[in-house]
Structures are given as C-alpha cells and as structure tokens.
Amino acid sequence: MRSNADPEPRSGTIFSARTLKAGCLIFAAMILNGCASLQVHLGMKVYLDKTPLQSMKVNLANASAICPGQKLPLVVTFTQPDGKTLQTEGAGHGKVMWKDLQIIGTVVTASQKGIVSLPRDPRISDGKVPHVTITVPTHPDLRADLDIPTTYDEKYVANFSGGSGMSGLNGMDGADGIGGSMGSTDPNNPSPGGNGTNGTDGSNGDEGGPGGDAPPVQVRIAFRPGTHPLLQIGVSAKGQQKFYLLDPQGGSLTVKADGGPGGSGGRGGRGGRGGSGGIGTPNGQDGRSGSDGRGGSDGPQGRGGKITVTYDPQAKPFLASIHLSASKGPAPTFEEAAVAPLW
C-alpha cells in the first residue's frame, strides 16, 4: 500500500508534455506549409485585397539576364500610399503571397511561385525578348512589366556518355552452426558437453557488369559575326540533336562521350558462426566459423565514343571554349570546313 508521502504517478504529466510537443510540431508545420489564414493572423503574410497599394514593380532576384535552360526567381515590390513597401515571398522574403498575383510570360514560362524559365533550346529565344507581365486581380489598376535580357555565357554540358554497368549481386551469408548438447557437471555423474557444429561458408559476390559504350558524337560549329560574336553549335548522337548558342567570352561547352563506369562487384557473404560447445565435464568444443565469401570485382569501364568536330574557319579563334571528353575512347578529331548557320 502506497503511503501519503509517496509521490503521485507522473504518467499524466508525461502524456501532457508529449501532447504539447506534438501540438507545437503540428502548429509549426501548418505555418511552414503555407496555412495562409494562420500566417496572415500572425502577421507573416498579408492579403492584397485588404491592403491599399499605390504602385508596383518587378525585377529579377540577384540576376540581370537569363540563359537558355535557366530558372530565375522574380521579386515584386509594392509601394503603399504612406510610402511603405511590401515584397513578395520567396526570393523577396516578403509578406505578399504569389497566389494573389497573376503572371503571364512571353518566350519565358512563369510558375505561380514567381519562377521564370527560359527553354533550353536557344532557337526558341534567339532574337526575341523574354517578357513577363504581372497583375493583381484585386487591384486592376496595377500592372508591372519586365523585359528580361538573354545572355549566352553559361557553362553548358552535352553528355552522351555510356551508362553504368549493373552491380553484382551480394553473396549469401553462411548459416550459423548449431550449439552442442549439454553434458553434466555433476561430480558424481560427469559427462562431456557436445561439440558445436561448424558454420557454413558465405558465397562469393557476383562480378559487376561492364559499363556501357558511348556513341559517336558529331559537333558542328557555325560562327555568327557581330560586335559580340557568338557560336551556333549543334551536337548530335544516337539520333538526338541538341543546339547551343554560346558566347565564347565567358561561356563554354563541354561535350562528354566517356565510357560508362563498370558496375560494383557484389559483397561476399558472411561466413556463419560456429556453434558453441555444450556445457559439461569437459565442455564441448566450439564449431569453426565459416569463411567469408570473396567480394566480386568491379566491372570494366565501357568504351568512349569518337567525337568529331567540324568548325567554320571564322570559329577557329574561339575553339578554346569547347571542351571534349572521351575517356577510354579514341582521340577527338577536328575538321575545318564552311559551316552554314544552323538555324
């Protein structure tokens, strides 16, 4: 029987603490996962339909131009009648929710999270001006437009390397030995303990498969003259063709046709443990542990593909911006010949 001095059980206190912790986690998750009404109530976000606004403008966050294949965040800044400003969430770290805005992109595509994307194929944007228009449905008198300059000084990679080889299967672990039977330690009637049986050997791991071979790759380079010369590049292999518009002053293109890496060898199986000797007079002997299996060897690397580069004579001074890699393959070859514009 518990005395009056004994403390009360603490199970109720523990339950309450756990419940409080769980509640806090749920509350934090609701805030982080975008429970808009709760964020507005806490002053973390604002509803634009209840906010007086005088003007708005839009710009790229931490960038002045966009490259083909690139994604960049937008920031919209609102000015209120009293001179205070509000910015969008995300890259703007502000209180205005993107769902309260409407974004229309030309040449670029724009997500409802304020991210603009320029297609990877430069033929889509070449000679055009990407543009975004942002409006506020609850403030039809407000509108912000932005022309986004394009640049072609990105470091591009065209990868036609072979695939990785299949990994070898792991070996099977050996079975553990069985413990010996128990003898007797009674000095008046002693008997020996039985010997443990041996563990079985683990099986060997399988060899890794060979890496895939890279295909032959054709690279064509045309020259676009101007105050800021550009290179039109077409790379084709396996029936695929990719295009690049490259500013050789800062930009580069790496063409890869490496042999694929060999697959990893399988792990050897663990040898089974020997069974323990039974207790007796004398004790039985422990069984021998099985040997571990041998790990499989990694597969060989595949063969690299032959890269052939045909370049226009006017592009020759800028070939340093083209990098080629064909590991385990023949050396790339260069051919100088007239190359007409690719598009």
C-alpha positions as CSV (number, residue, x, y, z in Angstrom):
1,M,0.0,0.0,0.0
2,R,1.4,3.4,-1.0
3,S,1.9,5.9,1.9
4,N,0.7,9.5,1.7
5,A,4.4,10.6,1.3
6,D,4.8,8.6,-1.9
7,P,4.7,10.8,-5.0
8,E,1.8,10.6,-7.4
9,P,2.4,8.8,-10.7
10,R,3.8,11.1,-13.4
11,S,2.1,9.4,-16.4
12,G,-0.4,12.2,-16.7
13,T,2.4,14.8,-16.8
14,I,4.4,12.8,-19.4
15,F,1.3,12.5,-21.6
16,S,0.6,16.2,-21.3
17,A,4.2,17.1,-22.3
18,R,4.1,14.8,-25.3
19,T,0.7,16.2,-26.3
20,L,2.1,19.7,-26.0
21,K,5.2,18.9,-28.1
22,A,3.0,17.2,-30.8
23,G,0.7,20.2,-30.9
24,C,3.7,22.6,-31.3
25,L,5.0,20.5,-34.2
26,I,1.7,20.5,-35.9
27,F,1.3,24.2,-35.4
28,A,4.8,24.8,-36.8
29,A,4.1,22.6,-39.8
30,M,0.9,24.5,-40.5
31,I,2.9,27.7,-40.6
32,L,5.7,26.4,-42.7
33,N,3.5,24.6,-45.2
34,G,1.6,27.7,-46.0
35,C,-1.6,27.9,-44.0
36,A,-2.4,31.3,-45.3
37,S,-5.0,32.4,-42.8
38,L,-2.8,31.5,-39.9
39,Q,0.2,33.3,-41.4
40,V,-1.9,36.4,-42.0
41,H,-3.2,36.2,-38.5
42,L,0.4,36.1,-37.2
43,G,1.5,39.0,-39.3
44,M,3.7,36.8,-41.5
45,K,1.7,37.4,-44.7
46,V,-0.9,39.9,-46.0
47,Y,-4.0,39.7,-48.1
48,L,-3.7,42.2,-51.0
49,D,-7.5,42.7,-51.2
50,K,-7.3,44.3,-47.8
51,T,-4.1,46.2,-48.4
52,P,-4.0,49.7,-50.0
53,L,-1.5,49.8,-52.8
54,Q,-0.2,52.7,-55.0
55,S,2.3,51.2,-57.4
56,M,4.3,48.0,-58.1
57,K,7.5,47.0,-60.0
58,V,9.1,43.6,-60.8
59,N,12.7,42.6,-61.2
60,L,14.9,39.5,-61.3
61,A,16.4,38.5,-57.9
62,N,20.2,38.6,-57.9
63,A,20.5,38.5,-61.7
64,S,20.4,40.8,-64.7
65,A,19.8,38.3,-67.5
66,I,18.8,34.8,-68.2
67,C,20.4,31.9,-70.1
68,P,18.7,29.1,-72.1
69,G,17.7,26.4,-69.7
70,Q,18.0,28.6,-66.6
71,K,15.4,29.3,-63.9
72,L,15.4,32.5,-62.0
73,P,13.1,33.9,-59.3
74,L,11.2,37.2,-59.6
75,V,10.7,39.8,-56.9
76,V,7.7,42.2,-56.9
77,T,7.8,45.3,-54.8
78,F,4.7,47.2,-53.9
79,T,4.6,50.8,-52.6
80,Q,1.7,51.8,-50.3
81,P,0.2,55.3,-50.1
82,D,2.1,56.0,-47.0
83,G,5.4,55.2,-48.7
84,K,6.0,51.8,-47.1
85,T,6.9,48.9,-49.3
86,L,5.9,45.3,-49.4
87,Q,7.7,42.5,-51.3
88,T,6.7,39.0,-52.5
89,E,7.5,35.9,-50.6
90,G,10.3,33.5,-51.7
91,A,13.3,35.4,-53.1
92,G,11.8,38.7,-51.9
93,H,11.5,37.4,-48.3
94,G,8.3,39.4,-48.0
95,K,4.7,39.1,-46.9
96,V,2.9,39.2,-50.3
97,M,1.7,35.8,-51.4
98,W,2.3,34.8,-55.1
99,K,-1.2,33.3,-55.2
100,D,-2.6,36.8,-55.0
101,L,-0.8,37.7,-58.3
102,Q,-1.2,36.8,-61.9
103,I,1.9,36.2,-64.1
104,I,2.0,36.0,-67.9
105,G,5.2,35.2,-69.6
106,T,6.3,35.6,-73.3
107,V,9.2,33.4,-74.5
108,V,9.8,32.5,-70.9
109,T,7.3,30.4,-68.8
110,A,6.4,31.6,-65.3
111,S,5.3,29.5,-62.4
112,Q,2.8,30.6,-59.8
113,K,5.7,30.7,-57.4
114,G,7.3,33.6,-59.3
115,I,9.9,31.5,-61.1
116,V,10.7,32.2,-64.8
117,S,12.2,29.6,-67.1
118,L,13.8,30.1,-70.5
119,P,13.7,27.0,-72.8
120,R,16.9,25.1,-73.1
121,D,16.8,25.2,-76.9
122,P,18.2,28.6,-77.9
123,R,16.3,28.6,-81.2
124,I,13.2,29.4,-79.3
125,S,14.6,32.6,-77.7
126,D,17.2,33.7,-80.3
127,G,16.3,37.2,-81.5
128,K,13.4,37.6,-79.1
129,V,12.9,39.5,-75.8
130,P,11.6,37.4,-73.0
131,H,8.9,39.4,-71.1
132,V,6.7,39.0,-68.0
133,T,3.5,40.9,-67.1
134,I,2.3,40.8,-63.5
135,T,-1.1,42.0,-62.4
136,V,-3.1,42.0,-59.2
137,P,-6.7,40.8,-59.7
138,T,-7.9,42.6,-56.6
139,H,-6.2,45.9,-57.8
140,P,-7.0,46.0,-61.6
141,D,-5.3,49.4,-61.9
142,L,-1.9,48.0,-61.0
143,R,0.4,46.3,-63.5
144,A,4.2,45.6,-63.8
145,D,6.1,44.7,-66.9
146,L,9.7,43.4,-67.3
147,D,11.8,42.7,-70.3
148,I,14.4,40.1,-69.4
149,P,17.7,40.3,-71.3
150,T,19.2,37.0,-72.6
151,T,22.8,36.0,-72.2
152,Y,24.8,33.1,-73.6
153,D,27.8,32.9,-71.4
154,E,26.7,29.8,-69.5
155,K,28.9,26.8,-69.0
156,Y,26.9,24.1,-70.9
157,V,27.4,20.3,-70.8
158,A,26.3,17.9,-73.6
159,N,26.6,14.4,-72.1
160,F,26.4,11.3,-74.3
161,S,28.5,9.1,-72.0
162,G,27.7,5.4,-71.7
163,G,25.5,4.1,-68.8
164,S,26.8,2.5,-65.7
165,G,27.2,-1.3,-65.6
166,M,24.9,-3.5,-63.5
167,S,26.0,-4.1,-59.9
168,G,26.9,-7.6,-59.0
169,L,24.6,-9.5,-56.6
170,N,25.8,-9.9,-53.0
171,G,26.8,-13.3,-51.8
172,M,24.6,-15.3,-49.5
173,D,25.6,-15.3,-45.8
174,G,26.6,-18.7,-44.4
175,A,24.4,-20.5,-41.8
176,D,25.5,-20.4,-38.2
177,G,26.5,-23.7,-36.6
178,I,24.3,-25.4,-34.0
179,G,25.3,-25.4,-30.4
180,G,26.5,-28.6,-28.8
181,S,24.3,-30.6,-26.5
182,M,24.6,-30.1,-22.7
183,G,26.5,-32.6,-20.7
184,S,26.7,-32.9,-16.9
185,T,28.8,-31.0,-14.5
186,D,27.7,-33.3,-11.5
187,P,31.0,-34.5,-10.0
188,N,29.3,-37.8,-9.1
189,N,28.0,-38.3,-12.7
190,P,30.0,-36.2,-15.1
191,S,29.5,-36.2,-18.9
192,P,31.1,-34.2,-21.6
193,G,29.2,-31.4,-23.5
194,G,28.6,-31.9,-27.2
195,N,30.7,-30.2,-29.8
196,G,29.2,-27.2,-31.7
197,T,28.8,-27.7,-35.4
198,N,30.7,-25.7,-37.9
199,G,29.3,-22.6,-39.6
200,T,29.0,-22.8,-43.4
201,D,31.0,-20.6,-45.7
202,G,29.5,-17.4,-47.2
203,S,29.1,-17.5,-51.0
204,N,31.1,-15.2,-53.3
205,G,29.7,-11.9,-54.6
206,D,29.0,-11.7,-58.3
207,E,31.1,-9.6,-60.7
208,G,30.0,-6.2,-61.7
209,G,28.7,-5.7,-65.2
210,P,30.7,-3.8,-67.8
211,G,29.9,-0.1,-68.4
212,G,28.1,1.0,-71.5
213,D,29.9,2.2,-74.6
214,A,29.4,5.9,-75.6
215,P,28.2,6.5,-79.2
216,P,30.0,8.5,-81.8
217,V,29.3,12.2,-81.4
218,Q,29.2,14.9,-84.2
219,V,29.8,18.5,-83.3
220,R,29.2,21.3,-85.8
221,I,30.2,24.9,-85.0
222,A,29.0,27.9,-87.0
223,F,30.1,31.5,-86.5
224,R,27.7,34.4,-86.0
225,P,29.6,37.7,-86.6
226,G,28.8,40.9,-84.9
227,T,30.1,43.3,-82.2
228,H,29.7,40.4,-79.8
229,P,30.4,37.2,-81.8
230,L,28.5,34.1,-80.9
231,L,28.9,30.4,-81.8
232,Q,26.0,28.3,-83.0
233,I,26.7,24.7,-82.0
234,G,24.8,21.5,-82.9
235,V,25.7,18.3,-81.1
236,S,24.2,15.0,-82.4
237,A,24.4,11.4,-81.3
238,K,22.1,8.4,-81.1
239,G,19.5,10.1,-83.3
240,Q,19.4,13.0,-80.8
241,Q,20.4,16.6,-81.6
242,K,21.0,19.4,-79.2
243,F,21.6,23.1,-80.0
244,Y,23.6,25.7,-78.2
245,L,24.2,29.5,-78.7
246,L,27.4,30.2,-77.0
247,D,29.2,33.4,-76.0
248,P,32.8,32.4,-76.1
249,Q,33.8,35.3,-73.9
250,G,32.9,33.7,-70.6
251,G,30.8,30.8,-71.8
252,S,31.9,27.2,-72.6
253,L,30.5,23.9,-73.9
254,T,31.8,20.5,-72.6
255,V,30.9,17.5,-74.8
256,K,31.2,14.2,-73.0
257,A,31.3,10.8,-74.6
258,D,33.0,8.8,-71.8
259,G,32.7,5.1,-71.4
260,G,30.3,4.2,-68.7
261,P,31.7,3.1,-65.3
262,G,31.6,-0.6,-64.6
263,G,29.1,-1.9,-62.1
264,S,30.2,-2.5,-58.5
265,G,31.1,-6.1,-57.5
266,G,28.8,-7.8,-55.1
267,R,29.7,-8.1,-51.5
268,G,30.9,-11.5,-50.4
269,G,28.6,-13.4,-48.0
270,R,29.5,-13.5,-44.3
271,G,30.7,-16.9,-43.0
272,G,28.4,-18.5,-40.5
273,R,29.4,-18.5,-36.8
274,G,30.4,-21.8,-35.3
275,G,28.1,-23.3,-32.8
276,S,29.1,-23.0,-29.2
277,G,30.2,-26.2,-27.4
278,G,27.8,-27.6,-24.8
279,I,28.5,-27.2,-21.1
280,G,29.7,-30.4,-19.4
281,T,32.7,-32.1,-17.9
282,P,34.6,-31.3,-20.0
283,N,32.8,-28.6,-22.1
284,G,32.3,-29.4,-25.8
285,Q,34.4,-27.7,-28.4
286,D,33.1,-24.7,-30.3
287,G,32.4,-25.2,-34.0
288,R,34.6,-23.5,-36.6
289,S,33.2,-20.3,-38.2
290,G,32.7,-20.4,-41.9
291,S,34.9,-18.3,-44.2
292,D,33.6,-15.1,-45.7
293,G,32.8,-15.2,-49.4
294,R,35.0,-13.2,-51.8
295,G,33.7,-9.9,-53.0
296,G,33.1,-9.6,-56.7
297,S,35.3,-7.4,-58.9
298,D,34.0,-4.2,-60.3
299,G,33.1,-4.4,-64.0
300,P,35.3,-2.8,-66.7
301,Q,34.6,0.7,-67.9
302,G,32.9,1.0,-71.3
303,R,34.5,2.4,-74.4
304,G,34.4,6.1,-75.1
305,G,32.8,7.5,-78.3
306,K,34.6,9.1,-81.2
307,I,34.0,12.9,-81.1
308,T,34.2,14.6,-84.5
309,V,34.2,18.5,-84.5
310,T,33.5,20.3,-87.7
311,Y,34.0,24.1,-87.3
312,D,33.8,27.1,-89.6
313,P,37.1,28.8,-90.2
314,Q,35.8,32.0,-88.5
315,A,35.1,30.0,-85.3
316,K,38.7,28.8,-85.0
317,P,39.9,31.5,-82.7
318,F,37.2,30.5,-80.2
319,L,37.7,26.7,-80.0
320,A,39.3,27.1,-76.6
321,S,35.7,27.5,-75.3
322,I,34.9,23.9,-76.5
323,H,36.0,21.1,-74.1
324,L,35.9,17.4,-75.1
325,S,36.0,14.3,-73.0
326,A,36.0,10.7,-74.3
327,S,37.6,8.6,-71.6
328,K,38.5,5.1,-72.8
329,G,37.8,6.2,-76.4
330,P,39.7,7.4,-79.4
331,A,41.1,10.9,-79.6
332,P,38.7,13.6,-80.9
333,T,39.2,14.9,-84.4
334,F,38.8,18.4,-85.7
335,E,37.8,19.3,-89.3
336,E,37.8,22.8,-90.6
337,A,35.1,23.5,-93.2
338,A,32.5,26.0,-94.1
339,V,29.5,25.6,-91.7
340,A,26.3,27.3,-92.7
341,P,24.1,28.9,-89.9
342,L,22.4,26.1,-88.0
343,W,19.1,28.0,-87.8
